[in-house]
Amino acid sequence: MDLTPATQRFILHWGEMGTRWGINRTVAQIHALLFVAQEPLPAEEIAATLRVARSNVSNSLRELQGWDVVKTVHVMGDRRDHFVAVRDVWEMALAIMDERKKRELDPTLETLRECVAEARVTGQESEHTQQQLEELLGMVESLDDWYARVRNLPRGVRRLVMMGDQVSRWLAPAGSERIGGSS
């Protein structure tokens, strides 16, 4: 597969961002390639295009499938598995949020709840420490609640969210400031 300069730049950048998010660079680059590819790609073509080892591609594809952002598909007349990324950007974001919640938010929430409960029962923590833990727990619980609400937004509302500022301009009466803007 020949990559245009813009596609190459996107794939390289997505790989760099992946490392900042705690994801292997090759995993993120494979995801980027599949996201922009017009057709499903076999593992051999992914390896050749990105110039990475076939075994690395296999392991990376398994990880991406575990995140539910890449699916296996079959192409008529070809016995090989082909791979395609989730195309809908909202669905992709939700799949990534689901996995990050499971790996990061849920264990943090559980640990904070245990720490707050222990601090209350034992009374060994300073008032300051106990207050800080409780405030942090409240914030993380709010994030968890926010996530649940966003996760369950109907498709129509998702479109409004994606429209962003256009919605607030449309909803604001003529000649007034934007919703949430200064008066």
C-alpha positions as a printed NumPy array, in Angstrom:
array([[  0.   ,   0.   ,   0.   ],
       [  1.425,   3.367,  -1.013],
       [  1.029,   6.049,   1.613],
       [  0.677,   9.725,   0.807],
       [  2.765,  12.183,   2.837],
       [ -0.31 ,  13.26 ,   4.839],
       [ -1.196,   9.638,   5.632],
       [  2.385,   8.89 ,   6.651],
       [  2.404,  11.936,   8.9  ],
       [ -0.905,  10.91 ,  10.5  ],
       [  0.299,   7.335,  11.127],
       [  3.573,   8.544,  12.645],
       [  1.795,  11.093,  14.818],
       [ -0.833,   8.562,  15.998],
       [  2.048,   6.268,  16.959],
       [  3.695,   9.068,  18.947],
       [  0.428,   9.919,  20.668],
       [ -0.063,   6.244,  21.464],
       [  3.2  ,   6.169,  23.39 ],
       [  2.074,   9.207,  25.394],
       [ -1.178,   7.396,  26.225],
       [  0.698,   4.265,  27.316],
       [  0.119,   2.304,  24.11 ],
       [  2.852,   0.653,  22.077],
       [  3.856,   2.778,  19.072],
       [  3.354,  -0.034,  16.551],
       [ -0.096,  -0.839,  17.948],
       [ -1.131,   2.794,  17.487],
       [  0.398,   2.983,  13.995],
       [ -1.452,  -0.146,  12.894],
       [ -4.668,   1.331,  14.233],
       [ -4.021,   4.558,  12.307],
       [ -3.269,   2.659,   9.087],
       [ -6.446,   0.599,   9.358],
       [ -8.478,   3.675,  10.253],
       [ -7.542,   5.465,   7.03 ],
       [ -7.339,   2.398,   4.754],
       [-10.121,   2.248,   2.181],
       [-10.2  ,  -1.556,   2.173],
       [ -9.64 ,  -4.223,   4.823],
       [ -5.951,  -5.202,   4.964],
       [ -4.289,  -8.572,   5.587],
       [ -1.572,  -8.734,   8.232],
       [  1.132,  -9.247,   5.584],
       [  0.219,  -5.976,   3.86 ],
       [  0.15 ,  -4.129,   7.183],
       [  3.635,  -5.455,   7.993],
       [  4.985,  -4.513,   4.554],
       [  3.408,  -1.05 ,   4.564],
       [  4.66 ,  -0.118,   8.032],
       [  7.913,  -2.072,   7.657],
       [  7.441,  -3.993,  10.902],
       [  7.789,  -7.681,  11.71 ],
       [  4.82 ,  -9.895,  10.906],
       [  4.859, -11.261,  14.476],
       [  4.656,  -7.713,  15.834],
       [  1.643,  -7.086,  13.592],
       [ -0.094, -10.233,  14.869],
       [  0.417,  -9.272,  18.512],
       [ -0.649,  -5.686,  17.833],
       [ -3.802,  -6.783,  16.004],
       [ -4.765,  -8.991,  18.944],
       [ -4.37 ,  -6.022,  21.292],
       [ -6.435,  -3.768,  19.017],
       [ -9.145,  -6.423,  18.82 ],
       [ -9.119,  -6.601,  22.62 ],
       [ -9.803,  -2.853,  22.666],
       [-12.681,  -3.427,  20.188],
       [-11.293,  -0.884,  17.726],
       [-10.263,  -3.438,  15.052],
       [-12.324,  -6.279,  13.645],
       [-11.457,  -9.319,  11.52 ],
       [-13.269,  -9.561,   8.196],
       [-13.098, -11.976,   5.304],
       [-12.657, -11.108,   1.655],
       [-14.214, -13.266,  -1.041],
       [-11.6  , -15.43 ,  -2.755],
       [ -8.91 , -14.794,  -0.118],
       [ -8.381, -17.284,   2.704],
       [ -6.416, -14.818,   4.82 ],
       [ -7.953, -12.783,   7.605],
       [ -8.265,  -9.11 ,   6.8  ],
       [ -8.586,  -6.324,   9.34 ],
       [-10.572,  -3.135,   9.495],
       [-10.75 ,  -0.402,  12.118],
       [-14.002,   0.86 ,  13.55 ],
       [-14.856,   3.717,  11.161],
       [-17.327,   5.68 ,  13.257],
       [-15.205,   8.1  ,  15.29 ],
       [-17.768,   8.232,  18.11 ],
       [-17.85 ,   4.427,  18.394],
       [-14.044,   4.352,  18.292],
       [-13.84 ,   6.948,  21.08 ],
       [-16.355,   5.008,  23.178],
       [-14.426,   1.754,  22.709],
       [-11.207,   3.467,  23.805],
       [-12.979,   5.087,  26.762],
       [-14.435,   1.707,  27.764],
       [-10.994,   0.116,  27.856],
       [ -9.34 ,   3.028,  29.638],
       [-12.144,   3.056,  32.207],
       [-11.664,  -0.655,  32.82 ],
       [ -7.859,  -0.366,  33.094],
       [ -7.489,   2.992,  34.853],
       [-10.637,   4.533,  36.295],
       [-12.239,   1.433,  37.837],
       [ -9.144,   0.314,  39.812],
       [ -8.532,   3.893,  40.99 ],
       [-12.138,   4.23 ,  42.097],
       [-11.967,   0.932,  43.985],
       [ -8.696,   1.872,  45.715],
       [ -9.948,   5.334,  46.677],
       [-13.155,   3.888,  48.134],
       [-11.111,   1.422,  50.178],
       [ -8.708,   4.142,  51.381],
       [-11.549,   6.486,  52.384],
       [-13.389,   3.681,  54.197],
       [-10.211,   2.62 ,  56.007],
       [ -9.39 ,   6.198,  56.984],
       [-12.899,   6.655,  58.411],
       [-12.816,   3.393,  60.373],
       [ -9.29 ,   3.608,  61.792],
       [ -9.165,   7.354,  62.368],
       [ -5.396,   7.167,  61.819],
       [ -5.267,   9.662,  58.953],
       [ -5.036,  13.374,  59.569],
       [ -8.178,  15.395,  58.917],
       [ -6.389,  17.   ,  55.966],
       [ -5.463,  13.649,  54.385],
       [ -8.947,  12.248,  54.913],
       [-10.509,  15.359,  53.36 ],
       [ -8.164,  15.21 ,  50.361],
       [ -8.966,  11.525,  49.779],
       [-12.713,  12.183,  50.042],
       [-12.532,  15.109,  47.606],
       [-10.543,  13.042,  45.147],
       [-13.011,  10.172,  45.494],
       [-15.888,  12.575,  44.83 ],
       [-14.189,  13.876,  41.695],
       [-13.422,  10.373,  40.379],
       [-16.999,   9.275,  41.114],
       [-18.214,  12.312,  39.157],
       [-15.995,  11.278,  36.232],
       [-17.409,   7.767,  36.43 ],
       [-20.962,   9.146,  36.417],
       [-20.13 ,  11.489,  33.518],
       [-18.676,   8.58 ,  31.578],
       [-21.858,   6.524,  32.108],
       [-23.987,   9.413,  30.844],
       [-21.817,  10.008,  27.764],
       [-21.665,   6.274,  27.064],
       [-25.45 ,   6.09 ,  26.925],
       [-26.148,   9.191,  24.836],
       [-28.519,   8.465,  21.943],
       [-27.048,   8.836,  18.444],
       [-28.964,  12.062,  17.793],
       [-27.474,  13.703,  20.862],
       [-24.017,  12.457,  19.843],
       [-24.404,  14.364,  16.579],
       [-25.22 ,  17.513,  18.55 ],
       [-22.117,  17.019,  20.695],
       [-19.986,  16.631,  17.566],
       [-21.414,  19.869,  16.171],
       [-20.077,  21.703,  19.22 ],
       [-20.174,  25.488,  18.945],
       [-22.529,  25.394,  15.948],
       [-25.318,  24.208,  18.269],
       [-24.835,  27.033,  20.768],
       [-24.902,  29.637,  17.966],
       [-28.078,  28.09 ,  16.588],
       [-29.771,  27.993,  20.011],
       [-28.815,  31.555,  20.999],
       [-31.391,  34.239,  20.194],
       [-30.387,  36.602,  17.38 ],
       [-28.051,  39.348,  18.585],
       [-27.294,  37.714,  21.951],
       [-24.103,  36.191,  23.241],
       [-23.466,  32.472,  22.838],
       [-24.781,  30.157,  25.511],
       [-22.184,  30.007,  28.264],
       [-20.461,  33.13 ,  26.916],
       [-19.926,  36.342,  28.823],
       [-22.703,  38.937,  28.882]])
